[in-house]
C-alpha cells in the first residue's frame, strides 16, 4: 500500500512562486490571505489526508458499503473521519460567510481537495458533492431555502446529492420522467426513480439533501421542461429541528468496479416532499451550477489518483531490486539494481510525474480564475475569468481523468505482477479512477461540450479569454528559447482552434475527443515551459532541477502526442458517419 | 452481460481467403486438413465457447476461488466445463500424435483459443498453461518422463503449471533460490516457495504437474545455474496409477484485480520429489520453450478480450437510445437515436474493431508461421519461420495485450456509467485484461526482448525473415495504391529498424516500448491493406465493404499513432538516465 504524502513542496512552489498568490490576493482585495496562512492550511490538510483518510482507503475497498433494512453502512472509520473533517471546518472552506462558511479562496481549497482525492476518493466523493450542492442552493435557492438548509450543508452537518440520472436518461436528460406535483403548501410531491446517486444515503449525518431534477405537470418535453428540487431525507421543522422522515428510500446499492467505499444508490422518491430551487422549467441551468463545479472536482479526482499512483510507483521502483541497469551496475552491494535504474521504468515514472505535475499546474491556474470570477470587483475581469473557466472545465475534467487512468495503469505496470494484487493498493487506483471518466458527463460529453458550446457555438469570448490567460504566462517567461517555444505552441493551438470552429457540427463531433487532447497537451506544454522558467528563479535546487528535467521530458516525449491528436482534426468525419451500421460486424 | 458470439465470418475470411489455408496446408503436406474440416472445428469451438464457458464468466468473477483445508475450489460449473472440454478432445488439439494428441495445425487451434479467451479467460488460463507445459516436456523431457506424463497432460486428464516467480525474483530469474537436491533414486528434492502460480491447484483433475525452476547444489549464481523440474502433485506409480501425495501445498490464494475465477497460488515445495527436465543448469532454455508459447497465448488473451469488449459495446450502442445524432434524426419513431449514431461513439467502436481485427490477422499470420516451423520439410523455411516467430512473439504479446486494455476500456466508455457496474460485465473485461500486460514477462520486458535479443543482438535473421513475410503480403496486393502504401510503410519500418539496431543498449532500452508500438502499428497497417485487398475479391458483401471501411479508418486514424511512437526512436535516452534519482520528487 503506497504511503501517501501530500506534495507540499510542489504545491507551494506553484502557488507562491509560479502563480504569485500574494499579488493575486492583493489584487482581489483578499490581502488577509497570505503565504503563511496558505502554507498552514496546506499542511493541516496534508495531515488530515495522510493520517486520517489515506489509512482507510485500502480496507474501505475491501469492506465496501452495505444496505440493510433500508440503511446504508459505510466502511469502518469513514464516519469518524467525516466527523473530524467537519469539526475542523474543512467542509466549510468555500461556503458563504453569510452561512458561517469561511470563504477561503479557491486557490487555497483546491490543493487540499487534491489531497483528499489522492488519499481516498471514495471517502471524498460525498463531501465533494455537498460542496457542489451548496453552490446551487446558494445561487438559485429562495431565501427561505437558504436559511433552512445552507448553514448545515456548508458545515457538513448534512450532506447533499445530485439526482439526475434515470435508467433511460443519462447523457440525455431530456428523457427524464421523474414527476413533481405542486402541493397546496407550495411544496412539490416528487415521484420517480434515480440511479447512480453517490452518497444517496450514508451513516455519517442525520440528514441528506437531494437535489433532484423532475418535471412539473405543465412541463414541455425536452430539457426546457425540467425543474430542480431540494428533497430532504428528513423534513426540517420551522425551528430547525428534524421532523418526519420523507417518503424516499434507497432501493439498492450498485456493485461497482471501484469507489466501493462510496455508496452508489438507486433512490426511489414516492411522493416525497420537495422544494423548488430556482424558476420552474429552468432546473437544468440551476443543476449546471452544481455540475460545472463537480466536473472540475472530478478532474481533481483524476489528479489526486495520478499523484497517489506516481508516489506508489516511485517508492516501489526505488526499493525493488531486479536485474542490472544497461548503463552499468548501480547497486554494487546488492544482487541487483533497483528497477528505477531501468530506462523504461524511468520513462514510466517521468510520464507519471510530468502528467501529474502538468495537471496540477492546470488545476491551480483554474483555481486562480475561480478566485477572480468570485472576488474581483472588475466586471471585465470577472467576465473573462468566467469565460476561461467555461472553456477549461471540459478539458480539466476530460483530460485530468484520462490522465488518471493512464498514470494509475503505469503505476500497476511499474509494480509488475504485484500491481495486480489487491493488497498493494495499486490496482485499486485504476479501478477507482475508472469512474472519473464516466460520471458528471462522460469524457466524450466533455469533448462535445468543448467543441460545441465552448468553441464553435460561442462568439469567441471563451477561446479569446483562454488564449489571453496563456499569453500572459508566455509573456512572463524570461528564458528566450522557452518563451519562443511556448508562444509557438500557443499560436499553433489558437490558429487550429479558429479553423476548427468553422467545421460542420458533424465533423466537430468526430474531432471532439482529439481536440480535447490536442488542447490539453498544447496548453500543458505552455504550463510546463512557464513553470520551469519560474522554477529557475527559486532557491530550492530540487525544485529548480526537478522542474527543468521534467519539463525537458514533457517537451521531448509527451508534447509530441499533440501531433497525433491534431493529425485528423480538420479532416471530415465521413469515415465515421458514412459507414453503414451493418458493416460494424459481419452478422448477416 | 455481453453475449459472446465467435467471429466466425471474419476468421473464415482470414484463414481461407486471406491466408489461403488450403494452399498453405498442401505445401506443408497437411492436405488432410481442408476448408470443411477447419470450418467444422471453428464452429464446434464456437459452440463450446459461447454455450459452455461464456455463461460462467460473470458469475465466476463474483464467486472467485476458495482455499480451505489445503484444497482449492473453483467457481460453480468450471470443473464440469473442463470435463466436457477434455472429453471432446479440445485439450489435445496440438499435442503429439505419439501421445494421442491430434496434431492439428496451429492455424486451426489458434482461432479456437481466441474464442476461449473471449468467452472466459479465467477458465481458459489453466488449459493454456497445460498446453505450454506439454511443449516443454515434449521437447526437453526424457523418454521415461514423456511416457509417464505426456499422455495425460495432452488429454487434459492432468494439468500443468509454470513455477518461476519467487517473491524476490520476478523479472530477474537469476535471483531465484528454490533448491533441488539430487536423491539416490535419480529424482530431486525440491524446496522453496513460488508465487503467482496460475492453477497451482484446482478441483478439476486428480493430478497437477508443476514445472519448477530451481537450483542444484553445484549451480553457479545467475541464470546459468537454473534447472527445470517436473514436480507432480501426486506421485505416479510404475503402472500409471496415482500413488502418494507429494510434499507440496498451496500456501494461499492471491486476492487479485481480475481473473478471479482462476486460482493464483503461492506454492510451497517442501522436499517435494521432482524429476529433471532437460540438462542440469539449462533449465531456463527449457522453460523458454514453455514461456514463448505462453507469451503468444497471452497475446491471444488480449485479442479475445478485445473481441468480447467490442461485441459488448456494439450491441449496447445499437440499443441504447440517448440524444439525437448531429447528422440528423436517425430513429424518428423513438424519443432519441441509438448512441451508435454519434460520431464519437462510432470512432470508439471503429477503433475497437480495427485494432481487434488487425490483431486477429497478426495472430493468424503468426499461427501459419508456427505451422511452417513445425511441419515444413524445407529446413530453410523452418528456420525462417522460427526467426519470424522469435521476432513477432514480443510484439504479439506486448501489443495485443496493450490493445486488450485499450479496447476493453473503450467498451466501458461506450456503456457510460453502466460500464462501471459489475452486472454488465464490461468492467470485468478491463480487470481481467490487466494481468495480460504483466504476466509471462511484463510488456516492458517484451519490448526489451524485442530491441535486445530480437533486433540488436541478432545477426539480422529475425528482422530479415519478418520483413520477407510482410514483403510477400505486399507483393500479393493487387490494388496499386494499396500496394504502394503498404510497401512504403514496410520500407520505412525496415529502415528505421536497421538504424535503431545501431544504437547503444542504453538508448535502445529507452526506445524499446516505443519501438514495439511503432512496429505493431506499422505491421498491422500492412496487414490491413493486405486484408482489405483480399476482401475486395470475396463474394460476401459485408466482408468486402466492412474490411474496406475499417481499413480506411485504420489508415486514417490509427496508423498515424506510429508517428508518435517513432518520434523519439533515434533520440538518445539521456533525458531518462541523466536525471538524478533525487529529482523524481521534492523530498529533501
Interface residues (C-beta under 8 A of the other chain):
Chain A: X5 X7 X9 X10 X13 X165 X168 X169 X170 X171 X172 X174 X175 X195 X196 X254 X255 X256 X257 X258 X311 X314 X318 X321 X322 X323 X326 X327 X335 X336 X339 X340 X342 X343 X344 X345 X346 X347 X348 X349 X350 X353 X405 X409 X412 X413 X416 X417 X418 X419 X420 X421 X422 X423 X427 X430 X431 X434 X435 X437 X438 X439 X442 X443 X444 X447 X448 X505 X506 X508 X509 X510 X512 X513 X540 X542 X543 X545 X546 X549 X550 X552 X553 X556 X557 X560 X561 X563 X564 X567 X568 X571 X573 X575 X576 X577 X578 X579 X580 X581 X582 X583 X584 X585 X586 X587 X588
Chain B: X5 X7 X9 X10 X13 X165 X168 X169 X170 X171 X172 X174 X175 X195 X196 X254 X255 X256 X257 X258 X311 X314 X318 X321 X322 X323 X326 X327 X335 X336 X339 X340 X342 X343 X344 X345 X346 X347 X348 X349 X350 X353 X405 X409 X412 X413 X416 X417 X418 X419 X420 X421 X422 X423 X427 X430 X431 X434 X435 X437 X438 X439 X442 X443 X444 X447 X448 X505 X506 X508 X509 X510 X512 X513 X540 X542 X543 X545 X546 X549 X550 X552 X553 X556 X557 X560 X561 X563 X564 X567 X568 X571 X573 X575 X576 X577 X578 X579 X580 X581 X582 X583 X584 X585 X586 X587 X588
